[in-house]
Amino acid sequence: PDSQAFTAYLSACAKVAKYEGKSAWTKAKEAVSLMETSKVTTDIRPYHAYLETVSNAARAPGGASMVSEAERIVDQLKLKGKKASTVTFNILLKVYLNSASAGGIKRFERAILVLDKLKREQLKPDVMTFNTLMGIAAAGKKMSPRKKQAFGQGLLVIEKMQTNKVPPETLTFNTLMRCCKEWGEVKLVRRMMEDAGGCDPNAQTYSYILQALRYSIGDDTEAKVMEVLDEAGPKILNAQVYLEGMQTLHRCKATEAVVKLLDHAKSNGVEPNAFMFSAALKTAAREKDGTVKELQDKLMGANVQKTAILSQQLEHLGLQ
């Protein structure tokens, strides 16, 4: 087999690694070993495909160990006579990102050092480099020891972008929004988006804002949810944004407000779907008034394809 054949095989391993994890990685590693012992003339592409396999395998349980393998292969590229590129290091960062959910609580500290490696190789980071770094910071928010650090790490990424003269994009700020857990942080990111220019908020932006509100539930949470929805407006609002709003209102036990969002959505051209009705029923089930019956009537008048969860809820509430 030639270089193209090895690249194709390793690319196939990368796809399978999303489901098979280390099993696919083992096959890919054997293929790389065969390629090197066969002394096939190759460029960097087979190694990129192998790194993609490692990256996808890092998502699987126990995937944290894949980071060391990715670092090893990148460090050895020069010894193999291969010139790494910005793409190479971007894939390495994807390994850090995918392994973060597998228990890599110190991934950001290791990942940020990739910028130094790029500089030593006289390579320039691009917006994908920084978006991936931002994703690693956001992933750390899920781990209790690091919740308070995520936003600071995200701001550091923005600072590094400015130093390297790489303009952020909407995705950059959306991912920074995922690092937020206080309303003040949300407002700061929105100002940064406006100052950056060309980074218009989208549905994902508002979804993440509504998620951030769940970390600081207070007496004004309901008003803030409505403020966010009004700012988004009919051109941006969709079922996902409304669902995030309903789930946030559920946290502050605002049953009436949750139900009203179904009508609010319709008035903005968004037809409530099964997930929205499911969220409303979950909130209404805590009340002993006629809210559940009201929702049943709304559901009967809506063209909604029921999900398994919604059907189970209706059955549990005796509405089927």
Sequence and secondary structure as in RCSB ss.txt:
>XXXX:A:sequence
PDSQAFTAYLSACAKVAKYEGKSAWTKAKEAVSLMETSKVTTDIRPYHAYLETVSNAARAPGGASMVSEAERIVD
QLKLKGKKASTVTFNILLKVYLNSASAGGIKRFERAILVLDKLKREQLKPDVMTFNTLMGIAAAGKKMSPRKKQA
FGQGLLVIEKMQTNKVPPETLTFNTLMRCCKEWGEVKLVRRMMEDAGGCDPNAQTYSYILQALRYSIGDDTEAKV
MEVLDEAGPKILNAQVYLEGMQTLHRCKATEAVVKLLDHAKSNGVEPNAFMFSAALKTAAREKDGTVKELQDKLM
GANVQKTAILSQQLEHLGLQ
>XXXX:A:secstr
  HHHHHHHHHHHHHHHHHHTHHHHHHHHHHHHHHHHTT    SHHHHHHHHHHHHHTTSTTGGGHHHHHHHHHH
HTTTTT    HHHHHHHHHHHHHHHTTT TTHHHHHTTHHHHHHHTT    HHHHHHHHHHHHHHTTSGGGTTTH
HHHHHHHHHHHHHTT    HHHHHHHHHT  SHHHHHHHHHHHHHHSS    HHHHHHHHHHGGGG  TTHHHHH
HHHHHHH TTT  HHHHHHHHHHHHHTT HHHHHHHHHHHHHTT    HHHHHHHHHHHTT  SSHHHHHHHHHH
TS     HHHHHHHHHTT  
